C-alpha cells in the first residue's frame, strides 16, 4: 500500500467512456488516500462518473479554475502526502505503474519522475502519425526501455517531491487554458528543479497509454498542434532535445508536413508577457 503518494487527475468536460477506463485503472492501484479528481467542467458528467467509484475517488468541483495549472495546484493543495503523481484524464496506466514512480522519487536528488507514455489508438491513425517525430504532438513520451535522466517531461503521467519543487508547483499564467492549448508549466517545473541541482527521471517500467480519439487523428488537429509548437519556440528561445534515435525518412516526411504550421506559430504568436520571468525554458517538440 502506497501511503505517502497521492494520485490526482485534473479534468475538464472529459468524455465519460474514456474517463471511466482511466479511473478504473487508477483506482485499482494499492494507494491510500483515495484518488483525487479536481474538476473544472461546465457540466456534471465527470462528477457522475466519479460517483460510480464510491470512496475510491475523492471528487472536488472547481469551476472557478482558470486552467490546467490552477487545477493541478488545487490537486497538490488537497494532497496530504509528500509525493504527488498527476495523471491526465485520457491516459490509461498499466497495472502497477505507480510503484516505479514512487520508488524513484525516494532517491534524495530526484525531484520529478515521468512515465513511459505510449499510444492507444481509438481509430486507425494516418501513417505519418505513428512516426517518432509525431509523438510529442500527441503527448507521447516513449524514450525506450531504459530508465534515464532527462531534461524535461511531457505531461500525461508524472510525479514530484513536494519538498523539492516550488509551492505551488505551477504558474497558472503558463498553463493550458480552455480555448488555448499552449502549456509551459511542466517545462518550467523541470527547469527550476534542474537549476537547483536536482534530477528529472524517465522511468521506463512505469507504463501508461494515451487514449487518442479519432478527432485527433486528422491533419487539421496536427497542424493546430504544430502552430502551438511554433508559439512555444518563439516564447522559449531554445530547445534542448530529448535522447532519441536518429530520424528516419518517415520522421523527416512528417516534420516537412508540419513545418509551415510551426513557422506560422513562430511568426504570429499570442504572446504571454509572463514568460519574461522564464526566458529560456525547453519546448516539448524538436526542431523541424
VOPA-93870 format. One record per residue (C-alpha): residue in three letters; x, y, z. Coordinates in Angstrom, 2 decimals. Last residue first. Example, Ala and Ser with C-alpha at 12.3 -4.5 7.8 and 13.67 -1.06 7.14 Angstrom:
2
{r "Ser", {13.67, -1.06, 7.14}}
{r "Ala", {12.30, -4.50, 7.80}}
! end
This chain:
288
{r "Unk", {11.67, 20.70, -37.70}}
{r "Unk", {13.11, 21.50, -34.30}}
{r "Unk", {12.10, 19.16, -31.51}}
{r "Unk", {8.81, 19.40, -29.69}}
{r "Unk", {8.18, 19.77, -25.97}}
{r "Unk", {9.83, 23.18, -25.79}}
{r "Unk", {12.51, 23.98, -23.24}}
{r "Unk", {12.63, 27.01, -20.97}}
{r "Unk", {14.81, 30.01, -21.63}}
{r "Unk", {13.38, 33.36, -20.61}}
{r "Unk", {11.30, 32.49, -17.52}}
{r "Unk", {10.31, 35.82, -15.99}}
{r "Unk", {9.68, 37.24, -19.45}}
{r "Unk", {7.26, 34.34, -19.90}}
{r "Unk", {4.64, 36.37, -18.02}}
{r "Unk", {4.24, 38.53, -21.12}}
{r "Unk", {2.33, 35.74, -22.86}}
{r "Unk", {2.46, 36.43, -26.56}}
{r "Unk", {-0.05, 35.01, -28.99}}
{r "Unk", {2.50, 34.13, -31.65}}
{r "Unk", {2.25, 35.19, -35.27}}
{r "Unk", {5.65, 34.43, -36.84}}
{r "Unk", {6.54, 31.47, -34.64}}
{r "Unk", {3.08, 29.93, -34.92}}
{r "Unk", {3.12, 30.31, -38.70}}
{r "Unk", {6.57, 28.70, -38.83}}
{r "Unk", {5.27, 25.68, -36.91}}
{r "Unk", {2.34, 25.41, -39.34}}
{r "Unk", {4.68, 25.59, -42.35}}
{r "Unk", {6.94, 22.86, -40.85}}
{r "Unk", {4.13, 20.37, -40.22}}
{r "Unk", {4.44, 18.35, -43.45}}
{r "Unk", {8.25, 18.58, -43.53}}
{r "Unk", {8.40, 17.21, -39.99}}
{r "Unk", {6.22, 14.26, -41.01}}
{r "Unk", {8.38, 13.48, -44.05}}
{r "Unk", {11.54, 13.71, -41.95}}
{r "Unk", {10.17, 11.29, -39.38}}
{r "Unk", {9.19, 8.86, -42.14}}
{r "Unk", {12.73, 9.04, -43.59}}
{r "Unk", {14.05, 8.07, -40.18}}
{r "Unk", {15.44, 10.39, -37.56}}
{r "Unk", {18.31, 9.16, -35.43}}
{r "Unk", {17.36, 7.56, -32.09}}
{r "Unk", {16.07, 9.77, -29.28}}
{r "Unk", {17.54, 11.48, -26.22}}
{r "Unk", {15.44, 14.62, -25.59}}
{r "Unk", {16.44, 17.79, -27.35}}
{r "Unk", {17.17, 21.11, -25.61}}
{r "Unk", {15.11, 23.68, -27.45}}
{r "Unk", {15.79, 27.38, -27.19}}
{r "Unk", {14.02, 30.75, -27.32}}
{r "Unk", {11.07, 29.77, -25.17}}
{r "Unk", {8.44, 32.27, -26.28}}
{r "Unk", {9.00, 31.90, -30.03}}
{r "Unk", {9.52, 28.15, -29.67}}
{r "Unk", {6.30, 27.71, -27.72}}
{r "Unk", {4.35, 29.67, -30.32}}
{r "Unk", {5.73, 27.41, -33.04}}
{r "Unk", {4.70, 24.34, -31.04}}
{r "Unk", {1.20, 25.80, -30.81}}
{r "Unk", {1.20, 26.06, -34.60}}
{r "Unk", {2.22, 22.39, -34.75}}
{r "Unk", {-0.72, 21.43, -32.54}}
{r "Unk", {-3.07, 23.20, -34.95}}
{r "Unk", {-1.36, 21.41, -37.85}}
{r "Unk", {-1.89, 18.09, -36.09}}
{r "Unk", {-5.57, 18.72, -35.46}}
{r "Unk", {-6.22, 19.71, -39.08}}
{r "Unk", {-4.10, 16.75, -40.22}}
{r "Unk", {-6.54, 14.41, -38.57}}
{r "Unk", {-6.08, 11.73, -35.93}}
{r "Unk", {-7.09, 13.95, -33.03}}
{r "Unk", {-10.80, 13.57, -33.82}}
{r "Unk", {-10.46, 9.77, -33.85}}
{r "Unk", {-9.52, 9.57, -30.19}}
{r "Unk", {-6.02, 9.06, -28.72}}
{r "Unk", {-6.01, 7.11, -25.45}}
{r "Unk", {-2.55, 7.87, -24.08}}
{r "Unk", {-1.15, 4.64, -22.68}}
{r "Unk", {0.76, 4.21, -19.42}}
{r "Unk", {3.99, 2.47, -18.46}}
{r "Unk", {6.14, 2.86, -15.36}}
{r "Unk", {8.96, 0.47, -16.28}}
{r "Unk", {10.76, 3.15, -18.31}}
{r "Unk", {11.03, 5.73, -15.54}}
{r "Unk", {12.14, 9.00, -17.19}}
{r "Unk", {13.98, 10.93, -14.48}}
{r "Unk", {14.38, 14.64, -13.73}}
{r "Unk", {17.26, 15.30, -11.35}}
{r "Unk", {18.06, 18.08, -8.90}}
{r "Unk", {20.92, 20.61, -8.98}}
{r "Unk", {18.73, 23.60, -8.12}}
{r "Unk", {18.70, 24.77, -11.74}}
{r "Unk", {17.47, 21.28, -12.60}}
{r "Unk", {14.41, 21.70, -10.39}}
{r "Unk", {13.65, 25.11, -11.89}}
{r "Unk", {13.94, 23.71, -15.39}}
{r "Unk", {11.65, 20.79, -14.58}}
{r "Unk", {8.80, 22.90, -13.18}}
{r "Unk", {9.24, 25.43, -16.00}}
{r "Unk", {8.87, 22.73, -18.64}}
{r "Unk", {5.80, 21.36, -16.87}}
{r "Unk", {4.18, 24.81, -16.81}}
{r "Unk", {4.73, 25.54, -20.49}}
{r "Unk", {1.27, 24.92, -21.91}}
{r "Unk", {-0.26, 26.42, -25.03}}
{r "Unk", {-3.60, 24.70, -25.64}}
{r "Unk", {-5.70, 27.89, -25.53}}
{r "Unk", {-9.50, 27.52, -25.73}}
{r "Unk", {-9.86, 26.29, -22.16}}
{r "Unk", {-6.49, 27.06, -20.53}}
{r "Unk", {-3.10, 25.40, -20.71}}
{r "Unk", {-0.55, 26.59, -18.18}}
{r "Unk", {1.95, 29.43, -18.16}}
{r "Unk", {-0.04, 32.09, -16.27}}
{r "Unk", {-1.17, 29.45, -13.78}}
{r "Unk", {2.43, 29.05, -12.57}}
{r "Unk", {2.77, 25.51, -11.27}}
{r "Unk", {4.42, 23.93, -8.23}}
{r "Unk", {2.62, 25.90, -5.51}}
{r "Unk", {4.88, 25.77, -3.60}}
{r "Unk", {8.02, 25.28, -5.67}}
{r "Unk", {9.68, 21.90, -6.02}}
{r "Unk", {11.91, 19.76, -3.77}}
{r "Unk", {9.65, 19.25, -0.74}}
{r "Unk", {6.69, 18.47, -2.98}}
{r "Unk", {8.54, 15.51, -4.50}}
{r "Unk", {7.23, 15.02, -7.99}}
{r "Unk", {5.18, 12.73, -10.20}}
{r "Unk", {4.44, 12.26, -13.86}}
{r "Unk", {1.74, 10.73, -16.01}}
{r "Unk", {0.45, 12.50, -19.08}}
{r "Unk", {2.59, 15.60, -19.36}}
{r "Unk", {5.83, 15.58, -21.34}}
{r "Unk", {8.81, 15.65, -19.02}}
{r "Unk", {12.00, 17.67, -19.02}}
{r "Unk", {15.79, 17.50, -19.15}}
{r "Unk", {16.05, 13.72, -18.94}}
{r "Unk", {17.77, 11.19, -16.68}}
{r "Unk", {17.35, 7.60, -17.81}}
{r "Unk", {15.33, 4.45, -17.09}}
{r "Unk", {15.91, 2.09, -20.01}}
{r "Unk", {13.27, 0.53, -22.26}}
{r "Unk", {12.80, 3.32, -24.77}}
{r "Unk", {12.23, 7.06, -24.82}}
{r "Unk", {8.45, 6.91, -25.20}}
{r "Unk", {6.76, 10.12, -24.13}}
{r "Unk", {3.54, 10.64, -26.09}}
{r "Unk", {1.57, 13.88, -25.89}}
{r "Unk", {0.31, 13.55, -29.50}}
{r "Unk", {2.44, 16.50, -30.64}}
{r "Unk", {5.38, 14.93, -28.81}}
{r "Unk", {4.97, 11.62, -30.73}}
{r "Unk", {4.81, 12.97, -34.27}}
{r "Unk", {8.59, 12.86, -34.76}}
{r "Unk", {8.73, 9.22, -33.68}}
{r "Unk", {6.43, 8.31, -36.55}}
{r "Unk", {2.99, 6.83, -35.94}}
{r "Unk", {1.27, 9.98, -37.20}}
{r "Unk", {2.96, 9.54, -40.58}}
{r "Unk", {0.80, 6.51, -41.34}}
{r "Unk", {-2.52, 8.19, -40.67}}
{r "Unk", {-4.00, 6.77, -37.47}}
{r "Unk", {-6.57, 3.95, -37.25}}
{r "Unk", {-9.09, 4.75, -34.53}}
{r "Unk", {-9.01, 4.65, -30.73}}
{r "Unk", {-5.21, 4.42, -30.87}}
{r "Unk", {-3.60, 3.61, -27.54}}
{r "Unk", {-0.26, 5.35, -27.78}}
{r "Unk", {2.69, 5.03, -25.38}}
{r "Unk", {3.59, 7.18, -22.39}}
{r "Unk", {6.65, 6.00, -20.41}}
{r "Unk", {6.13, 7.51, -17.00}}
{r "Unk", {7.76, 10.62, -15.60}}
{r "Unk", {9.70, 11.46, -12.45}}
{r "Unk", {10.41, 14.86, -10.90}}
{r "Unk", {12.58, 15.99, -7.96}}
{r "Unk", {15.22, 13.26, -7.75}}
{r "Unk", {18.25, 14.10, -5.56}}
{r "Unk", {17.20, 12.13, -2.48}}
{r "Unk", {16.14, 8.99, -4.38}}
{r "Unk", {12.68, 8.32, -2.92}}
{r "Unk", {11.12, 9.62, -6.12}}
{r "Unk", {12.42, 6.53, -7.91}}
{r "Unk", {10.38, 4.24, -5.67}}
{r "Unk", {7.15, 6.21, -6.12}}
{r "Unk", {7.47, 6.26, -9.90}}
{r "Unk", {8.17, 2.51, -10.00}}
{r "Unk", {5.13, 1.83, -7.79}}
{r "Unk", {2.65, 3.84, -9.87}}
{r "Unk", {2.71, 1.68, -13.00}}
{r "Unk", {1.46, -1.45, -11.23}}
{r "Unk", {-1.35, -2.16, -13.68}}
{r "Unk", {-0.84, -0.16, -16.85}}
{r "Unk", {-2.00, 3.44, -16.76}}
{r "Unk", {-4.74, 4.77, -19.02}}
{r "Unk", {-4.09, 8.39, -20.04}}
{r "Unk", {-7.17, 10.40, -21.06}}
{r "Unk", {-7.76, 12.09, -17.69}}
{r "Unk", {-4.13, 13.11, -17.38}}
{r "Unk", {-2.38, 11.67, -14.33}}
{r "Unk", {-0.57, 13.77, -11.76}}
{r "Unk", {1.58, 11.96, -9.20}}
{r "Unk", {2.16, 13.58, -5.82}}
{r "Unk", {4.77, 12.80, -3.16}}
{r "Unk", {4.91, 14.41, 0.29}}
{r "Unk", {1.35, 13.42, 1.13}}
{r "Unk", {-1.82, 15.18, 2.26}}
{r "Unk", {-2.97, 16.08, -1.21}}
{r "Unk", {-5.67, 18.75, -1.43}}
{r "Unk", {-3.18, 21.54, -2.09}}
{r "Unk", {-1.47, 19.41, -4.74}}
{r "Unk", {-4.70, 18.81, -6.62}}
{r "Unk", {-5.50, 22.54, -6.30}}
{r "Unk", {-2.16, 23.30, -7.93}}
{r "Unk", {-3.06, 20.92, -10.73}}
{r "Unk", {-6.37, 22.71, -11.24}}
{r "Unk", {-4.63, 26.10, -11.41}}
{r "Unk", {-2.12, 24.70, -13.88}}
{r "Unk", {-4.84, 23.17, -16.05}}
{r "Unk", {-6.87, 26.35, -16.40}}
{r "Unk", {-8.50, 29.31, -14.65}}
{r "Unk", {-10.27, 27.18, -12.07}}
{r "Unk", {-13.55, 28.73, -10.90}}
{r "Unk", {-15.45, 25.52, -11.68}}
{r "Unk", {-13.50, 23.54, -9.05}}
{r "Unk", {-15.59, 20.54, -8.03}}
{r "Unk", {-13.60, 18.10, -5.91}}
{r "Unk", {-14.19, 14.35, -6.15}}
{r "Unk", {-12.34, 11.90, -3.90}}
{r "Unk", {-12.36, 8.58, -5.73}}
{r "Unk", {-12.10, 5.13, -4.06}}
{r "Unk", {-14.94, 6.17, -1.74}}
{r "Unk", {-17.61, 5.38, -4.32}}
{r "Unk", {-16.32, 4.54, -7.79}}
{r "Unk", {-19.58, 5.20, -9.68}}
{r "Unk", {-19.67, 8.68, -8.12}}
{r "Unk", {-16.63, 9.61, -10.18}}
{r "Unk", {-18.54, 9.01, -13.43}}
{r "Unk", {-21.39, 11.24, -12.24}}
{r "Unk", {-18.98, 14.02, -11.25}}
{r "Unk", {-17.27, 13.89, -14.65}}
{r "Unk", {-20.59, 14.23, -16.49}}
{r "Unk", {-21.83, 17.12, -14.35}}
{r "Unk", {-21.43, 20.04, -16.80}}
{r "Unk", {-19.11, 23.04, -17.20}}
{r "Unk", {-16.10, 21.06, -16.07}}
{r "Unk", {-13.34, 22.34, -13.75}}
{r "Unk", {-13.00, 19.00, -11.97}}
{r "Unk", {-10.30, 18.11, -9.48}}
{r "Unk", {-10.25, 14.31, -9.15}}
{r "Unk", {-8.32, 12.90, -6.19}}
{r "Unk", {-7.51, 9.18, -5.97}}
{r "Unk", {-8.10, 7.83, -2.49}}
{r "Unk", {-5.53, 8.13, 0.31}}
{r "Unk", {-4.14, 5.41, 0.24}}
{r "Unk", {-2.90, 3.55, -2.80}}
{r "Unk", {-2.93, -0.10, -3.88}}
{r "Unk", {-3.69, 0.73, -7.54}}
{r "Unk", {-7.16, -0.28, -8.79}}
{r "Unk", {-8.34, 3.33, -8.61}}
{r "Unk", {-6.04, 4.35, -11.45}}
{r "Unk", {-7.15, 1.60, -13.83}}
{r "Unk", {-10.85, 2.20, -13.20}}
{r "Unk", {-10.28, 5.93, -13.33}}
{r "Unk", {-8.73, 5.72, -16.79}}
{r "Unk", {-11.45, 3.46, -18.22}}
{r "Unk", {-14.20, 5.67, -16.77}}
{r "Unk", {-12.52, 8.80, -18.15}}
{r "Unk", {-12.57, 7.35, -21.67}}
{r "Unk", {-16.29, 6.45, -21.56}}
{r "Unk", {-17.15, 9.73, -19.81}}
{r "Unk", {-15.53, 12.02, -22.42}}
{r "Unk", {-13.99, 14.79, -20.36}}
{r "Unk", {-15.57, 18.20, -19.79}}
{r "Unk", {-12.46, 19.35, -17.89}}
{r "Unk", {-10.44, 17.16, -15.56}}
{r "Unk", {-7.42, 17.43, -13.27}}
{r "Unk", {-6.38, 13.97, -12.05}}
{r "Unk", {-4.62, 13.18, -8.77}}
{r "Unk", {-2.62, 10.32, -7.27}}
{r "Unk", {-1.30, 10.99, -3.77}}
{r "Unk", {1.81, 9.14, -2.63}}
{r "Unk", {2.91, 8.64, 1.02}}
{r "Unk", {0.59, 5.73, 1.85}}
{r "Unk", {1.37, 3.42, -1.04}}
{r "Unk", {0.00, 0.00, 0.00}}
! end
